[in-house]
Amino acid sequence: MICNKSILLAFVGIFIFFGSSSCHAQLNESAKPRVIISSDIGGTDPDDFQSMIHLMMYSDLFQLEGLVSSPFGNGTKKDFLDMIDIYEKDYKQLLPNAPGLLPPNLLREITKQGQKDAAPFKGYTTPTEGSEWIISCAKKKSDQPLWVLVWGGIEDLAQALHDAPEIKENIRVYWIGGPNKKWSINAYSYIAESHPDLWMIEANATYRGWFMDNDSPDELKAYAFYENYIQGRGELGKDFIHYYEGKIKMGDTPSLAYLMNGDPDDPTGESWGGSFEKIQRSSRNVFKGGSSLQDTVAAYATVEWRFDGPEINVSEDSVVFEIEAQNQTWPGYYLGGGIYGVRYSSKGPEQGYYKISSPIAELDGLEGNYVSTVSWPGKVTPDDYQLGYNWYSDKQDPALYIKVQQGAKTISKYRKEFLMDWAERWKWLEK
């Protein structure tokens, strides 16, 4: 009877919290962090599915207010919904151990479709269901900030900030950058230039400490954790094998773990989700006419190439050329007045080569090189975006690197703690 009563009380509390489909309702005060997840689940990297399983199994620890499907890749909100369907099959078995776990139907209600494509050069386009949901939740009356945890493209957050810049006062952002920054470089540049006073943790490399095995005991290495602690446990356990053959990656989970352990108000402190330092600028290099191997930029910096060409009769921000770099292709834009531009960001140190393809003869075939190096944010340049007081990023101390991954040891040193904590929850699904 005690167990049933606990479950009933949990449902009553959840009903009060989610009774309205609008995020305008006033929150009941709670110690649980308010959270929106923006994810490229179903996109180019399957690790978001692993992170979603982890999130649902820990949903009792959060006031989860939104699941937004954002780029890059072919993912949609259906990928969220498919994962919720699997969670529903295990929900009754999980619930007695954590009565606050969120019911599947309520997770479905807060799942929203965001932007499907990367932003153009200006960094934003038109509102989406996801960006409007971020605004609505951010405007909710509460004495707590809304944590926007970005696991993929940052387009929906950029759109929300463009449409309602006043929400900056109410939100805090933890973004898994690195490769995601490469795909969302236009949206990121818009935020850094137009909203430098945003409260932001920009984790470009620290998050990799979650899955790098260098200092891990054998039983917790990526290839072993599934066999030791997940295999044979519920429908979620059956599904986990479909992503990286069960090997632990979950590169976005550090954003959630940051709220689970430590003091979220102090990014410089210790946390399962990493430790960070303030940065006052975001590295940016603008090359007019191209670059060469003599041009060195910081890894994760905004690299912007500008080219002169003919004035053409198309609207500004029209795609008129492509640039190939590191075997991947990005769109280039007409900026008006005979100026053409494209942005790029390396996901780590690299010696890169680029080449342009375009029906515009003056651009077609242009090529060049660049070198990106750690540490971020690198040397000061006159093109840097100047940031406000609350922008944090990977710690630069070389002692905290794993190989070239800046700050990764601030997470990896807690690997045993956070994985064994999760292993205890997997026990709930044993038959």
C-alpha positions in Angstrom: 0.0 0.0 0.0 2.9 2.4 0.7 4.2 1.8 -2.8 0.8 2.4 -4.4 0.3 5.6 -2.4 3.7 6.9 -3.5 2.8 6.2 -7.1 -0.5 8.0 -6.7 1.1 11.0 -5.2 3.6 11.1 -8.0 0.9 11.1 -10.6 -1.0 13.9 -8.8 2.1 16.0 -8.7 2.9 15.4 -12.4 -0.7 16.2 -13.3 -0.5 19.5 -11.6 2.8 20.3 -13.4 1.7 19.2 -16.8 -2.0 19.9 -16.6 -1.8 22.5 -19.3 -0.3 21.8 -22.8 1.0 25.4 -22.8 4.3 26.3 -21.1 2.6 29.5 -19.8 1.2 27.9 -16.7 2.9 28.9 -13.4 5.3 26.3 -12.0 4.9 24.7 -8.6 8.2 25.4 -7.0 10.5 22.5 -6.8 14.2 21.7 -6.2 14.2 19.7 -9.5 16.0 21.6 -12.3 13.8 22.8 -15.2 15.0 21.3 -18.5 14.4 21.4 -22.2 16.4 19.1 -24.5 17.2 20.1 -28.0 18.5 17.1 -29.9 19.5 15.9 -33.3 18.3 12.4 -32.4 17.9 10.3 -35.6 20.5 12.5 -37.4 24.0 11.6 -38.3 25.2 10.2 -34.9 23.2 7.5 -33.1 24.6 8.4 -29.7 21.5 10.6 -29.0 19.4 7.5 -28.8 21.7 6.3 -26.0 21.4 9.6 -24.2 17.6 9.5 -24.6 17.5 6.2 -22.8 19.6 7.6 -20.0 17.4 10.7 -19.8 14.2 8.7 -19.5 15.6 6.5 -16.8 16.5 9.6 -14.8 13.5 11.7 -15.6 12.4 11.6 -11.9 15.2 14.0 -11.2 14.1 16.8 -13.5 11.2 19.0 -14.4 11.4 18.1 -18.0 9.5 20.7 -20.0 10.4 20.0 -23.6 12.0 17.6 -26.1 12.8 19.5 -29.3 14.0 17.7 -32.5 16.7 19.9 -34.0 19.2 19.5 -36.9 21.7 18.2 -38.2 20.6 15.2 -40.2 17.3 13.4 -41.1 16.0 13.1 -37.6 12.5 14.2 -36.6 10.4 14.3 -33.5 9.2 10.8 -34.4 12.6 9.5 -33.3 11.8 10.9 -29.8 8.4 9.3 -29.9 9.8 5.9 -31.0 12.1 6.0 -27.9 9.2 6.9 -25.6 7.3 3.9 -27.0 10.1 1.6 -25.9 10.3 3.3 -22.5 6.6 2.8 -22.0 7.1 -1.0 -22.1 9.5 -0.8 -19.1 7.8 2.0 -17.3 5.7 -0.1 -14.9 8.7 -2.1 -13.8 10.8 1.1 -13.3 8.2 3.1 -11.5 8.2 1.4 -8.0 11.9 2.2 -7.7 11.5 5.9 -8.7 7.8 7.0 -8.4 8.7 10.4 -10.0 9.6 8.9 -13.4 7.6 10.8 -16.0 4.8 8.9 -17.7 5.2 8.3 -21.4 2.1 10.2 -22.4 3.5 13.3 -20.7 6.8 12.9 -22.5 4.8 12.7 -25.8 3.0 15.9 -25.0 6.2 18.0 -24.6 7.8 16.6 -27.8 8.1 19.2 -30.5 9.4 19.5 -34.0 12.2 22.0 -34.5 14.2 23.3 -37.5 15.2 20.5 -39.9 17.9 22.4 -41.8 21.0 24.3 -40.8 20.6 28.1 -40.6 21.7 30.3 -43.5 24.5 32.8 -43.2 22.5 35.3 -41.1 21.9 32.5 -38.5 18.2 32.3 -38.2 15.1 31.8 -40.5 11.5 31.4 -39.3 9.9 30.2 -36.1 9.4 26.5 -35.5 7.2 24.6 -33.1 10.4 23.9 -31.2 11.7 27.5 -31.0 8.2 28.7 -30.0 8.1 26.1 -27.2 11.5 27.2 -25.9 10.1 30.8 -25.7 6.9 29.7 -24.1 8.7 27.7 -21.4 11.3 30.4 -20.8 8.6 32.9 -20.1 6.9 30.7 -17.5 6.8 32.2 -14.0 9.4 30.5 -11.9 12.1 31.3 -9.4 14.4 28.8 -11.3 16.1 29.2 -14.6 15.2 27.1 -17.6 18.1 24.9 -18.6 18.3 24.4 -22.4 20.5 21.4 -23.0 21.5 21.4 -26.7 22.6 17.9 -28.0 22.8 18.9 -31.6 22.2 21.9 -33.8 21.6 25.2 -32.0 19.3 26.6 -34.6 16.1 26.5 -32.5 17.8 28.3 -29.7 19.1 30.9 -32.1 15.6 31.4 -33.5 14.1 31.7 -30.1 16.7 34.3 -29.1 16.0 36.3 -32.3 12.3 36.2 -31.8 12.3 36.9 -28.1 15.7 38.1 -26.9 14.2 38.9 -23.4 14.3 35.2 -22.6 18.0 35.4 -22.0 17.2 36.6 -18.5 15.5 33.2 -17.8 17.6 30.6 -19.4 20.9 28.8 -19.0 22.4 26.9 -21.9 24.7 23.9 -21.9 25.7 23.1 -25.5 27.6 20.1 -26.7 29.6 21.9 -29.4 32.6 20.5 -31.3 31.1 18.6 -34.3 27.7 20.2 -33.7 29.3 23.6 -33.9 30.7 22.7 -37.3 27.1 22.1 -38.6 25.5 25.0 -36.8 28.3 27.5 -37.3 25.9 30.2 -38.7 23.5 29.9 -35.9 26.3 29.9 -33.4 27.9 33.0 -34.9 24.6 34.8 -34.7 24.3 34.0 -31.0 27.9 34.9 -30.2 27.6 38.2 -32.1 24.1 39.3 -31.2 23.6 37.7 -27.7 27.0 37.7 -26.1 25.3 38.2 -22.7 23.7 34.7 -22.8 24.5 32.4 -19.9 26.3 29.6 -21.9 28.5 26.6 -21.3 30.1 25.8 -24.7 31.6 22.3 -24.3 33.6 21.7 -27.5 35.8 18.9 -26.1 35.2 18.4 -22.4 32.2 16.1 -23.1 34.5 13.5 -24.7 35.7 12.5 -21.3 32.3 10.7 -20.9 33.3 8.0 -23.4 37.1 8.0 -23.7 38.4 4.9 -22.0 41.9 5.9 -21.3 41.6 6.0 -17.5 38.7 3.5 -17.2 38.7 0.1 -15.4 38.1 -2.8 -17.8 34.6 -3.5 -16.6 33.5 0.1 -17.4 35.1 0.5 -20.8 32.7 1.3 -23.7 32.7 -2.2 -25.1 32.2 -3.9 -21.7 29.5 -1.8 -19.9 26.7 -3.1 -22.1 27.6 -6.8 -21.4 28.1 -6.2 -17.7 25.2 -4.0 -16.8 22.7 -3.5 -19.7 22.3 -6.7 -21.6 19.1 -8.6 -20.9 17.5 -5.8 -18.9 14.1 -4.7 -20.2 13.1 -3.4 -23.6 15.4 -0.5 -23.2 18.3 -2.9 -22.8 17.3 -4.7 -25.9 17.2 -1.5 -27.9 20.6 -0.2 -26.6 22.5 -2.7 -28.7 21.3 -1.0 -31.9 23.5 2.0 -31.3 27.3 1.5 -31.7 26.6 -2.2 -31.0 26.0 -1.3 -27.4 29.3 0.5 -26.9 28.9 3.5 -24.6 29.2 6.9 -26.3 26.3 9.1 -25.1 28.4 12.2 -25.9 25.4 14.5 -25.1 24.7 13.0 -21.6 27.3 15.2 -19.8 24.9 18.2 -20.2 22.3 16.3 -18.1 24.9 14.9 -15.7 26.0 18.4 -15.1 22.7 19.0 -13.3 22.8 15.7 -11.4 26.0 16.3 -9.5 27.8 19.4 -8.3 26.6 23.0 -8.2 25.1 24.0 -11.6 25.4 27.7 -10.6 29.2 27.3 -10.7 30.6 26.0 -14.0 34.1 26.3 -12.6 33.4 23.7 -9.9 33.4 19.9 -9.9 30.6 18.0 -11.7 29.9 14.8 -13.5 29.2 17.1 -16.5 32.6 18.7 -16.4 34.4 21.8 -15.1 34.8 24.9 -17.2 36.4 28.3 -17.2 35.1 31.7 -18.3 36.0 32.9 -21.7 35.7 36.6 -22.8 35.8 36.0 -26.5 35.0 33.4 -29.2 37.7 32.9 -31.7 36.9 34.1 -35.2 39.1 34.5 -38.3 37.9 36.3 -41.4 40.0 35.5 -44.5 39.3 37.8 -47.5 40.2 36.0 -50.7 41.1 32.7 -49.1 43.7 31.1 -46.7 46.8 29.0 -46.8 48.9 26.7 -44.6 50.5 29.8 -43.2 47.1 30.7 -41.7 46.6 29.1 -38.2 43.3 29.2 -36.4 42.0 27.8 -33.1 40.2 24.5 -33.2 36.5 25.2 -32.8 36.9 28.7 -34.0 34.6 30.4 -36.5 36.5 30.5 -39.8 35.0 32.8 -42.3 36.0 33.1 -45.9 35.0 36.1 -48.0 35.4 36.3 -51.7 34.8 39.1 -54.3 32.8 38.4 -57.3 30.2 39.8 -59.7 27.0 41.5 -58.5 24.2 39.1 -59.2 20.4 39.4 -59.1 19.6 37.1 -56.2 18.4 37.9 -52.7 21.0 38.1 -50.0 21.6 34.8 -48.1 21.0 32.8 -51.3 23.1 29.7 -51.7 25.3 30.2 -54.8 28.3 28.0 -54.2 29.6 25.0 -52.2 32.8 24.6 -50.3 34.3 21.1 -49.6 36.5 20.8 -46.5 37.6 17.6 -44.9 35.5 15.5 -47.3 32.3 17.3 -46.2 30.4 20.0 -48.1 28.8 23.3 -46.8 26.7 25.9 -48.6 28.2 29.3 -49.5 26.1 32.5 -49.7 25.7 35.7 -51.6 26.0 38.5 -49.1 25.2 41.3 -51.5 27.3 44.0 -53.2 29.4 41.4 -55.0 30.6 39.7 -51.7 30.3 36.0 -51.1 30.8 34.3 -47.8 30.9 30.9 -46.0 31.7 29.8 -42.5 33.4 26.7 -41.2 34.5 25.3 -37.8 36.9 22.4 -37.2 35.9 19.9 -34.6 39.5 19.6 -33.4 43.1 20.2 -34.5 43.5 19.5 -38.2 45.4 20.5 -41.3 42.6 21.2 -43.8 42.1 21.8 -47.5 39.1 23.4 -49.1 37.8 23.8 -52.6 34.9 25.8 -54.0 32.4 24.6 -56.7 30.0 27.2 -58.2 28.3 28.1 -61.5 29.9 31.6 -60.9 33.2 31.4 -62.8 35.0 33.8 -60.5 34.4 31.4 -57.6 34.5 28.0 -59.2 37.7 26.1 -58.4 39.1 28.4 -55.7 41.0 26.4 -53.2 43.2 26.8 -50.2 44.3 25.5 -46.8 44.3 26.2 -43.1 45.7 24.8 -39.9 43.7 24.5 -36.7 45.3 23.9 -33.3 44.5 23.6 -29.7 43.9 25.2 -27.3 40.6 27.0 -27.7 39.9 29.9 -27.8 43.5 30.5 -29.1 45.2 33.7 -30.0 43.4 37.0 -30.0 42.3 38.3 -33.4 40.5 41.6 -34.2 37.7 39.5 -35.7 36.9 37.7 -32.4 33.3 37.8 -31.0 33.4 39.6 -27.7 31.5 37.7 -25.1 29.7 38.7 -21.9 30.3 37.8 -18.2 28.7 34.3 -18.2 30.1 32.4 -21.1 32.1 29.3 -20.2 34.1 26.7 -22.1 36.7 23.9 -21.9 39.5 24.4 -19.4 42.8 25.1 -21.0 45.1 23.4 -18.5 47.2 20.8 -20.5 47.0 18.5 -17.5 43.2 18.1 -18.1 43.5 17.0 -21.7 43.0 13.4 -22.9 45.1 13.3 -26.0 44.0 16.5 -27.9 40.6 16.7 -26.1 40.7 19.9 -24.0 39.2 19.6 -20.5 38.1 15.9 -21.0 39.6 14.8 -17.7 37.2 17.0 -15.8 34.6 14.4 -16.7 36.6 11.1 -17.2 37.8 11.1 -13.5 34.1 10.6 -12.5 33.5 7.7 -14.9 33.1 5.1 -12.3 30.7 7.2 -10.2 28.3 8.1 -13.0 28.3 4.8 -14.8 27.9 2.7 -11.6 25.0 5.0 -10.6 23.4 4.2 -13.9 24.1 0.5 -13.4 22.0 0.6 -10.3 19.1 1.8 -12.3 19.5 -0.9 -14.9 19.1 -3.5 -12.0 15.5 -2.3 -11.8 14.8 -4.0 -15.1 16.2 -7.4 -14.1 13.6 -10.2 -14.3 
